[in-house]
Amino acid sequence: MREIARALLLVCLSLSAVPALASPEAIVTPLVAKDLPELQGKEGVMILVEYPPGASDPIHRHNADAFVYVLEGSIVMQLRGAAEVTLSPGQTYYEGPNDVHIVGRNASNTRPAKFVVFLVKNKGAPILEPVK
């Protein structure tokens, strides 16, 4: 009996060591950053975001004006207090400096998605800030 209990304990411990099935993370590639002298203290930043199949973002904000343009695949976006939208290639999305992004994910579990984001933000500020 003791051997069975020990074996069950080992199985339980090994299962708890296996990480939960987390969604893959987005791949972010910086494309350009440029000071905006006409807007003192601001910079324009452009990034390429690639969502592997099933990828999603944590709840976050940008503290910036963010303009999204979908290149490939489909993405699902939602801001706090707004409806969820699914965007396809050629479609755009906007997030304001005070918006909280509660849903950002690949609409597909089998195909990647890719989009460009242009941000106007405070110079040196992080691109993304997690929100709890």
KAHU-V409531 format. One record per residue. N is the residue number from 1. RES is the residue in one small letter. OMEGA is omega in radians with two decimals (999 if undefined). Layout:
BEGIN
N RES OMEGA
N RES OMEGA
END
This chain:
BEGIN
1 m -3.14
2 r 3.13
3 e 3.13
4 i 3.12
5 a 3.12
6 r 3.13
7 a 3.11
8 l 3.12
9 l 3.12
10 l 3.11
11 v 3.13
12 c 3.12
13 l -3.13
14 s 3.11
15 l 3.14
16 s 3.11
17 a 3.12
18 v -3.12
19 p 3.09
20 a 3.13
21 l 3.14
22 a 3.10
23 s 3.11
24 p -3.13
25 e 3.06
26 a 3.06
27 i -3.09
28 v 3.13
29 t 3.07
30 p 3.13
31 l 3.14
32 v 3.01
33 a -3.05
34 k 3.02
35 d 3.11
36 l -3.03
37 p 3.12
38 e 3.12
39 l -3.02
40 q 3.11
41 g -3.11
42 k 3.04
43 e 3.02
44 g 3.14
45 v 3.08
46 m 3.13
47 i 3.00
48 l 3.13
49 v 3.09
50 e 3.06
51 y 2.96
52 p 3.09
53 p 3.10
54 g -3.09
55 a 3.05
56 s 3.12
57 d 2.97
58 p 3.07
59 i -3.05
60 h 3.00
61 r -3.13
62 h -3.05
63 n -3.07
64 a 2.91
65 d -3.07
66 a -3.14
67 f -3.07
68 v 3.05
69 y -3.08
70 v 3.14
71 l -3.07
72 e 3.09
73 g 3.12
74 s 3.12
75 i 3.11
76 v -3.13
77 m 3.02
78 q 3.03
79 l 3.12
80 r 3.13
81 g -3.13
82 a 3.12
83 a 3.04
84 e 3.10
85 v 3.05
86 t -3.08
87 l 3.14
88 s -3.14
89 p 3.14
90 g 3.14
91 q -3.08
92 t -3.13
93 y 3.13
94 y 3.01
95 e 3.11
96 g -3.10
97 p -3.12
98 n -3.11
99 d 3.02
100 v -3.08
101 h -3.05
102 i 3.07
103 v 3.00
104 g -3.07
105 r 3.01
106 n 3.12
107 a -3.08
108 s 3.02
109 n -3.09
110 t -3.10
111 r 3.09
112 p 3.05
113 a -3.09
114 k 3.11
115 f 3.11
116 v 3.07
117 v 3.03
118 f -3.10
119 l 2.94
120 v -2.99
121 k 3.06
122 n -3.12
123 k 3.11
124 g 3.14
125 a 3.10
126 p 3.13
127 i -3.05
128 l 3.08
129 e 3.11
130 p 3.11
131 v 3.14
132 k 999
END
